[in-house]
Amino acid sequence: MEALKPQKKLTYSVIEVAKMLGISRGKAYELVNSRNGPAAFRVGNRILIPEVALERWVNEQAKIGG
C-alpha cells in the first residue's frame, strides 16, 4: 500500500498569511484589499491568496526595502 504524500497548499487564507508574515489579521485584510498587497481572490465569502502570488509579493517587498 502506497503512503499518502503531503500536498503543497496552492492558496492560503488571510489569517494564515497574517501568521506567516507576523502581522495582525486586520493588517493582512488591509493588504489584500489594497493594491499594495499580494494578489487575492474570493471564493464565496473566503479570500484566498495564491502561494505563488504571496511569494512574488514578499520577494518584491524585499527588493524595495533592501
C-alpha positions in Angstrom: 0.0 0.0 0.0 1.4 3.4 -1.0 1.7 6.1 1.7 -0.1 9.4 1.1 2.1 12.2 0.1 1.5 15.6 1.7 0.1 18.0 -0.8 1.6 21.5 -1.1 -1.0 24.2 -0.5 -1.9 26.3 -3.5 -3.6 29.0 -1.6 -3.7 30.5 1.9 -6.4 32.2 3.9 -5.8 35.8 5.1 -5.4 34.5 8.6 -2.7 32.0 7.5 -0.9 34.8 5.7 -1.1 37.1 8.7 0.5 34.3 10.8 3.2 33.6 8.3 4.1 37.3 7.9 3.9 38.0 11.7 1.3 40.7 11.2 -2.2 41.3 12.6 -5.2 39.8 11.0 -6.5 43.3 10.4 -3.3 44.4 8.7 -3.4 41.3 6.5 -7.0 42.1 5.4 -5.9 45.7 4.7 -3.0 44.4 2.5 -5.1 42.1 0.4 -7.8 44.7 -0.1 -5.3 47.3 -1.3 -3.3 47.5 -4.5 -0.1 47.2 -2.4 -0.6 43.6 -1.2 -0.4 40.2 -2.8 -3.0 39.2 -5.4 -6.0 37.6 -3.9 -9.4 36.3 -5.0 -12.7 35.4 -3.4 -14.4 32.0 -3.3 -17.8 32.7 -1.7 -17.0 34.6 1.5 -13.4 33.5 1.7 -10.5 35.5 0.5 -7.6 33.3 -0.8 -4.1 34.3 -1.6 -2.2 32.0 -4.1 1.1 30.7 -2.8 2.9 32.0 -5.9 1.4 35.5 -5.5 2.4 35.7 -1.9 6.0 34.5 -2.6 6.3 37.0 -5.5 5.0 39.9 -3.3 7.3 39.1 -0.5 10.3 39.0 -2.9 9.2 42.3 -4.4 9.0 43.9 -0.9 12.5 42.6 -0.1 13.9 44.2 -3.2 12.1 47.5 -2.5 13.2 47.6 1.2 16.6 46.2 0.8 
